[in-house]
């Protein structure tokens, strides 16, 4: 369904689309430096982020008044700091931004656990001191910690002008998602399928929390989560930079693979309860549906987003490990 005149994208049997105007041997990784900054500007090496103690979607056991004294001392102390928990998430933070790890805590028996011991070795290589934490202290920080937690003072970088210069780029926009597990799953797929950013509205939407980062299993260290005051306006800005906006909606008349997808694309995923808002639909160049059995419900938001991202990656000829 086209919102702004005749569709400029063809099914694969149609005529070609018209162009649119407009120290010792180190571990096996290379530490990188990233920051986060305002749209269209080079980001600083560190940037403020929402404290997991107050951000939307944070687990209830992350509230400061329920923490033990030890957990309170380890937890984020200001908005510049963020909590990362879980083996995979902490490992990626150690790989990507070791210089930004303020505190690293491992369960006090970590020497007897292979994966935790591996994290300690990565920390030693980067001259990061390991803080022994009891299991109960880690429980107070957040469920699903797997014996590892870190306080990090940096986020991945988002720069619209740099991304707009790429020949091919994919961005994900989430319209008022409420479940941190959905955003975390989308963030993980966005990392693995080479999306350049995930946009979320500032109001009535989950943002980057420790739960989101845990579910993303390292994706939060690679893909910026860009919080925008007005999602339709942000989408219009992306369109002005050469992106096409495709919304996932049951009212779409064609499947994603019925299009030869544009090289610069924004996939918009609606909320769990009501899908895309009408103001967001109106900005979309196309509305696209996903296949399902008649009379069924609808796909989980994270699953739908992953299917769309995969189709973009498939059409770009990206497959197999190390290809992205």
C-alpha positions as a printed Julia matrix, in Angstrom:
324×3 Matrix{Float64}:
  0.0     0.0     0.0
  1.54    3.24   -1.11
  1.11    6.35    0.96
  2.63    8.98   -1.31
  1.55    8.43   -4.86
  2.4     5.54   -7.22
  4.9     3.01   -5.91
  8.45    3.45   -7.18
  9.32   -0.11   -6.19
  8.39   -2.87   -8.54
  7.65   -6.49   -8.11
 10.43   -8.57   -9.59
  8.6    -9.04  -12.88
  7.91   -5.35  -13.46
  9.9    -2.68  -15.25
 13.0    -1.28  -13.52
 12.35    1.18  -10.73
 13.11    4.82  -11.33
 15.88    6.22   -9.15
 14.81    8.39   -6.29
 16.21   11.88   -6.09
 16.56   13.43   -3.37
 50.94   -6.52   24.94
 51.73  -10.45   24.84
 49.75  -12.05   22.13
 46.32  -10.51   22.58
 43.04  -12.42   22.57
 41.33  -12.9    19.21
 39.72   -9.51   19.04
 40.59   -5.93   18.31
 39.4    -3.41   20.9
 37.5    -0.61   19.23
 36.46    2.85   20.29
 32.92    4.03   19.85
 30.84    6.83   21.18
 27.38    8.16   20.79
 26.43   11.61   19.73
 23.64   13.67   18.26
 22.3    12.93   14.85
 24.46   14.33   12.08
 27.51   15.01   14.3
 30.55   13.03   15.32
 29.87   11.51   18.71
 32.08   12.01   21.75
 33.95    9.07   23.17
 31.54    8.93   26.07
 27.9     9.87   26.26
 25.08    9.9    28.77
 22.55    7.14   28.75
 19.5     6.22   30.75
 20.2     4.73   34.15
 18.82    1.2    34.35
 17.39    2.19   37.73
 14.96    4.64   36.15
 14.66    3.77   32.45
 11.45    2.36   31.08
 11.33   -1.4    31.04
 13.91   -1.87   33.82
 13.29   -4.93   35.99
 11.77   -4.23   39.4
 14.73   -5.79   41.25
 16.95   -3.07   39.75
 15.38   -0.37   41.96
 18.03    1.09   44.16
 16.04    0.84   47.38
 15.87   -2.96   47.01
 19.62   -3.45   46.48
 22.08   -4.64   49.08
 24.81   -2.22   50.09
 27.28   -4.15   47.93
 24.98   -3.97   44.91
 24.36   -0.27   45.48
 28.11    0.33   45.46
 28.55   -1.54   42.19
 25.46   -0.25   40.35
 25.44    2.82   38.05
 25.87    6.04   40.01
 24.68    8.5    37.36
 23.13    8.68   33.89
 26.52    8.46   32.23
 26.93    4.88   33.49
 25.0     1.81   32.36
 24.75   -1.7    33.74
 25.61   -4.66   31.51
 24.86   -8.18   32.75
 25.23  -11.66   31.28
 28.14  -13.61   29.83
 27.69  -12.66   26.18
 26.91   -9.01   26.85
 29.87   -8.51   29.19
 32.18  -10.36   26.81
 31.27   -8.04   23.94
 31.79   -4.99   26.15
 35.27   -6.3    27.01
 36.03   -6.86   23.33
 34.61   -3.69   21.86
 35.13   -1.01   24.52
 37.43   -2.2    27.35
 38.57    1.38   27.95
 34.98    2.3    28.88
 34.49   -0.39   31.55
 34.41    1.38   34.88
 33.79   -1.7    37.02
 33.77   -5.42   36.22
 32.21   -7.85   38.67
 32.38  -11.63   38.49
 30.88  -14.23   40.79
 33.37  -14.93   43.57
 33.96  -18.52   42.4
 34.74  -17.45   38.82
 38.04  -19.35   38.76
 36.03  -22.6    38.77
 33.76  -21.56   35.86
 35.34  -21.72   32.4
 33.34  -18.91   30.79
 33.77  -16.57   33.74
 37.49  -17.33   33.86
 37.69  -16.41   30.19
 36.15  -13.01   31.01
 38.75  -12.54   33.73
 41.53  -13.25   31.22
 40.11  -10.69   28.8
 39.94   -8.2    31.65
 43.56   -8.89   32.63
 44.73   -8.23   29.08
 43.03   -4.82   29.18
 44.29   -4.06   32.72
 40.76   -4.14   34.16
 40.48   -5.13   37.82
 37.95   -7.86   38.59
 35.69   -7.25   41.56
 34.45  -10.38   43.33
 30.7   -10.31   43.84
 28.55  -12.75   45.74
 25.69  -14.51   43.97
 23.19  -12.57   46.1
 24.79   -9.24   45.13
 24.58  -10.17   41.47
 20.95  -11.21   41.96
 20.24   -7.75   43.35
 21.76   -6.17   40.22
 19.5    -8.09   37.84
 18.19  -11.52   36.92
 19.97  -13.53   34.26
 23.4   -12.18   35.18
 25.11  -15.59   34.7
 27.78  -14.51   37.17
 28.96  -11.42   35.29
 28.23   -7.7    35.44
 29.93   -4.53   34.25
 29.45   -0.79   34.51
 30.15    0.81   31.13
 30.44    4.51   30.31
 30.06    4.45   26.54
 27.57    3.52   23.82
 27.93    2.76   20.1
 28.16    5.75   17.81
 25.35    7.06   15.61
 26.16    9.56   12.89
 23.5    10.14   10.24
 25.8    11.84    7.75
 28.32    8.99    7.87
 25.65    6.32    7.45
 23.97    8.26    4.62
 27.22    8.13    2.65
 27.17    4.32    2.58
 25.99    2.69   -0.62
 23.88    0.21    1.34
 22.46    0.69    4.84
 19.6    -0.7     6.89
 18.01    1.02    9.9
 15.3    -0.31   12.21
 12.63    1.89   13.76
 10.44    0.6    16.59
  7.12    2.38   17.03
  6.29    2.3    20.76
  7.54   -1.17   21.68
  6.87   -1.84   25.35
  8.56   -5.19   26.05
 12.31   -4.97   26.72
 12.69   -8.56   25.55
 11.34   -7.62   22.13
 13.71   -4.67   21.81
 16.61   -6.83   22.97
 15.83   -9.52   20.39
 15.53   -6.9    17.65
 18.85   -5.42   18.71
 20.52   -8.82   18.54
 19.18   -9.47   15.03
 20.12   -5.93   14.0
 23.72   -6.64   15.02
 23.91   -9.99   13.22
 22.21   -8.69   10.07
 24.28   -5.48    9.86
 21.68   -2.83   10.7
 23.28    0.54   11.42
 20.92    1.74   14.17
 17.66    1.08   16.01
 15.38    4.09   16.51
 12.89    4.28   19.4
 10.56    7.12   20.44
 11.29    8.96   23.68
  7.71    8.57   24.94
  5.71    5.42   25.65
  8.51    3.14   24.52
 11.11    0.92   26.13
 14.67    2.19   25.74
 18.07    0.61   26.34
 18.06   -1.01   29.79
 20.15   -3.76   31.37
 17.38   -6.23   30.46
 17.42   -5.11   26.82
 21.22   -5.4    26.71
 21.11   -8.86   28.32
 18.62  -10.16   25.75
 20.63   -8.56   22.92
 23.59  -10.78   23.96
 26.2    -8.26   22.84
 24.17   -6.43   20.22
 23.98   -3.34   22.42
 27.75   -2.91   22.05
 27.52   -2.78   18.25
 24.22   -1.17   17.23
 23.26    2.32   18.48
 19.84    2.72   20.07
 18.84    6.22   19.0
 16.08    7.83   21.1
 14.08   10.37   19.07
 11.5    12.89   20.25
  9.33   12.51   17.15
  9.56    9.27   15.18
  7.65   10.43   12.06
  9.92   13.47   11.81
 13.02   11.3    12.27
 11.8     9.05    9.45
 11.31   12.08    7.21
 14.91   13.11    7.93
 16.09    9.66    6.88
 14.05    9.9     3.68
 15.71   13.22    2.93
 19.05   11.4     3.18
 18.03    8.83    0.56
 16.38    6.13    2.68
 13.09    4.43    1.82
 10.73    3.62    4.69
  8.97    0.25    4.7
  6.44   -0.44    7.48
  5.39   -3.9     8.61
  1.6    -4.0     8.71
 -1.18   -6.54    8.21
 -2.79   -4.12    5.78
  0.17   -4.42    3.4
 -0.75   -5.92    0.05
  2.58   -7.53   -0.83
  5.27   -9.57    0.89
  8.8    -8.3     1.49
 10.22  -10.59   -1.23
  7.77   -9.23   -3.78
  9.97   -6.1    -3.87
 13.45   -5.51   -5.08
 14.3    -3.77   -1.85
 16.16   -0.44   -1.91
 19.8    -0.32   -0.89
 18.98    2.21    1.83
 15.99    1.03    3.8
 14.27    1.67    7.12
 12.12   -1.18    8.46
  9.45    0.11   10.86
  8.08   -2.32   13.45
  4.84   -1.51   15.26
  3.96   -1.92   18.91
  2.94   -5.27   20.39
 -0.64   -4.17   21.02
 -1.64   -1.89   18.16
  0.97   -2.06   15.4
  1.98    1.12   13.6
  0.43    4.43   14.54
 -1.36    6.19   11.7
  1.12    9.09   11.85
  3.94    6.62   11.27
  2.06    4.74    8.53
  1.65    7.97    6.58
  5.4     8.45    6.43
  6.0     4.95    5.04
  6.7     4.58    1.33
  5.35    1.02    1.44
  3.42   -1.16    3.86
  4.57   -4.77    3.78
  2.95   -7.85    5.25
  4.41  -11.19    6.32
  2.95  -14.6     5.46
  0.92  -16.5     8.04
 -1.92  -19.0     8.19
 -5.45  -17.56    7.81
 -7.26  -16.71   11.01
 -4.1   -16.62   13.08
 -2.92  -13.87   15.35
  0.17  -11.91   14.37
  3.89  -12.41   14.65
  5.78  -11.31   17.72
  7.34   -7.91   17.01
 10.9    -9.22   17.33
 10.19  -12.15   14.99
  8.57   -9.89   12.41
 11.48   -7.48   12.51
 14.0   -10.29   12.15
 12.18  -11.68    9.12
 12.27   -8.27    7.43
 15.94   -7.74    8.25
 16.8   -11.18    6.94
 15.1   -10.48    3.62
 17.16   -7.3     3.2
 20.34   -9.23    3.96
 19.32  -12.06    1.62
 18.67   -9.72   -1.28
 21.99   -8.01   -0.62
 23.69  -11.38   -1.09
 24.97  -11.48    2.46
 25.09  -14.98    3.88
 27.4   -17.13    5.93
 29.7   -16.27    8.84
 31.94  -13.27    8.46
 30.16  -11.93    5.37
 28.47   -8.91    6.92
